[in-house]
């Protein structure tokens, strides 16, 4: 099925003009935010020393790690599991790698800190308190 055929198969819809404007703004903001996170993550990958899983020290944050970190600005500690986007569930403490905090945590070791922006662009100093890597 071509793109034109797929569009033709969809029913005609209507939207309120002001809602369409707000939804367009929302979509563009989300696109900008995702692009910023992708760039941050790619930057972290570019600066990382790449090693095999067997050579990775146990106190380094990897995918599937349970990591406790402290926001030095607020003193708040939080424990999360770093996961791929489809596994994310903030209520269950599973944070996607495609969030600002997820992209900031990957590759850090216990005791290390990083200054990293939140979704609003405000910088926070995050310090890794503990890392529990997945077994297997």
VEXSEVO-571237 format. One line per field, with one value per residue (C-alpha): z, y, x. Coordinates in steps of 0.05 Angstrom, whole numbers, padded with zeros to 5 digits, always signed. Layout:
z Z / ...
y Y / ...
x X / ...
***
This chain:
z +00000 / -00020 / +00024 / -00020 / -00015 / +00061 / +00066 / +00021 / +00066 / +00126 / +00139 / +00132 / +00199 / +00227 / +00281 / +00316 / +00290 / +00359 / +00379 / +00314 / +00328 / +00399 / +00377 / +00323 / +00374 / +00422 / +00368 / +00346 / +00418 / +00429 / +00365 / +00387 / +00456 / +00426 / +00378 / +00438 / +00476 / +00415 / +00408 / +00482 / +00478 / +00414 / +00447 / +00506 / +00459 / +00421 / +00484 / +00515 / +00517 / +00485 / +00518 / +00517 / +00568 / +00601 / +00609 / +00639 / +00713 / +00758 / +00784 / +00716 / +00695 / +00635 / +00605 / +00656 / +00715 / +00779 / +00796 / +00856 / +00843 / +00882 / +00856 / +00890 / +00882 / +00923 / +00960 / +00935 / +00922 / +00872 / +00850 / +00779 / +00729 / +00662 / +00605 / +00531 / +00513 / +00505 / +00576 / +00610 / +00666 / +00711 / +00765 / +00769 / +00770 / +00699 / +00664 / +00589 / +00560 / +00516 / +00573 / +00596 / +00661 / +00626 / +00575 / +00631 / +00674 / +00622 / +00629 / +00696 / +00755 / +00828 / +00858 / +00792 / +00781 / +00718 / +00707 / +00664 / +00641 / +00659 / +00610 / +00623 / +00608 / +00681 / +00700 / +00757 / +00785 / +00789 / +00831 / +00825 / +00895 / +00877 / +00816 / +00814 / +00746 / +00717 / +00724 / +00659
y +00000 / +00067 / +00129 / +00159 / +00096 / +00094 / +00166 / +00152 / +00094 / +00140 / +00174 / +00249 / +00284 / +00354 / +00395 / +00460 / +00513 / +00534 / +00461 / +00446 / +00505 / +00482 / +00410 / +00432 / +00472 / +00413 / +00365 / +00413 / +00423 / +00348 / +00338 / +00391 / +00358 / +00289 / +00316 / +00348 / +00283 / +00244 / +00293 / +00288 / +00212 / +00210 / +00258 / +00211 / +00152 / +00191 / +00207 / +00138 / +00086 / +00026 / -00042 / -00112 / -00132 / -00178 / -00121 / -00072 / -00058 / -00075 / -00005 / +00027 / +00045 / +00003 / -00014 / -00052 / -00025 / -00004 / +00061 / +00106 / +00178 / +00242 / +00310 / +00354 / +00416 / +00386 / +00330 / +00282 / +00211 / +00168 / +00096 / +00078 / +00023 / +00047 / +00016 / +00020 / +00064 / +00007 / -00017 / +00051 / +00060 / +00119 / +00093 / +00028 / +00066 / +00046 / +00107 / +00108 / +00120 / +00171 / +00219 / +00272 / +00236 / +00169 / +00196 / +00230 / +00167 / +00118 / +00101 / +00135 / +00098 / +00100 / +00165 / +00203 / +00266 / +00301 / +00368 / +00351 / +00388 / +00367 / +00369 / +00444 / +00457 / +00471 / +00442 / +00392 / +00359 / +00285 / +00240 / +00165 / +00135 / +00061 / +00016 / -00054 / -00086 / -00138 / -00210 / -00247
x +00000 / +00029 / +00027 / -00028 / -00070 / -00061 / -00084 / -00143 / -00164 / -00169 / -00236 / -00242 / -00237 / -00250 / -00216 / -00230 / -00182 / -00155 / -00146 / -00109 / -00063 / -00049 / -00038 / +00010 / +00049 / +00049 / +00074 / +00129 / +00152 / +00153 / +00192 / +00243 / +00248 / +00259 / +00312 / +00348 / +00347 / +00371 / +00428 / +00446 / +00446 / +00488 / +00537 / +00544 / +00555 / +00608 / +00648 / +00641 / +00696 / +00662 / +00677 / +00647 / +00595 / +00646 / +00695 / +00644 / +00656 / +00597 / +00587 / +00573 / +00502 / +00481 / +00414 / +00372 / +00412 / +00378 / +00411 / +00404 / +00423 / +00420 / +00400 / +00452 / +00407 / +00350 / +00385 / +00332 / +00353 / +00316 / +00323 / +00303 / +00315 / +00343 / +00303 / +00288 / +00228 / +00177 / +00192 / +00186 / +00136 / +00150 / +00101 / +00142 / +00208 / +00229 / +00259 / +00270 / +00339 / +00302 / +00289 / +00338 / +00354 / +00361 / +00409 / +00448 / +00456 / +00481 / +00555 / +00566 / +00598 / +00580 / +00608 / +00610 / +00569 / +00544 / +00510 / +00450 / +00387 / +00317 / +00258 / +00251 / +00325 / +00344 / +00412 / +00416 / +00478 / +00465 / +00509 / +00508 / +00499 / +00493 / +00487 / +00457 / +00469 / +00423 / +00444 / +00458
***
